[in-house]
Amino acid sequence: MPKPWIELKEAHGRTVKRMNVVYDEEYVAVEVEFEDGHSMNVDIIPAVQIRPQFQHVGTGDARIIRNYKSRISVAGGLKITQVPKQIRTNRKRRA
């Protein structure tokens, strides 16, 4: 099972001198500067995921007929990922 984090092995044993969060309209990142002169940046790339569904809405219940491929819009382009398998469920429609 994959770990729910990324291990930054290059940072092992180094002493942190400064840590900054950079926030700009076009750039968001965490910058870590080490005492030995090295540094590490972690870019934070905002994204929006769009997951279209075709549904039948009856008397308060919604039945998913088809799930389409998810589309992830990332700064700089559009990437497409696969939807696991077609899911058919009944669920109450929110008012």
Buried (B, 14 or more C-beta within 10 A) or exposed (E): EEEEEEEEEEEEEBEEEEEEEEEEEEEBBEBBBBEEEEEBEEEEEEEEEEEEEEBEEEEEEBBBEEBEEBBBEEEEEEEEEEBEEEEEEEEEEEE
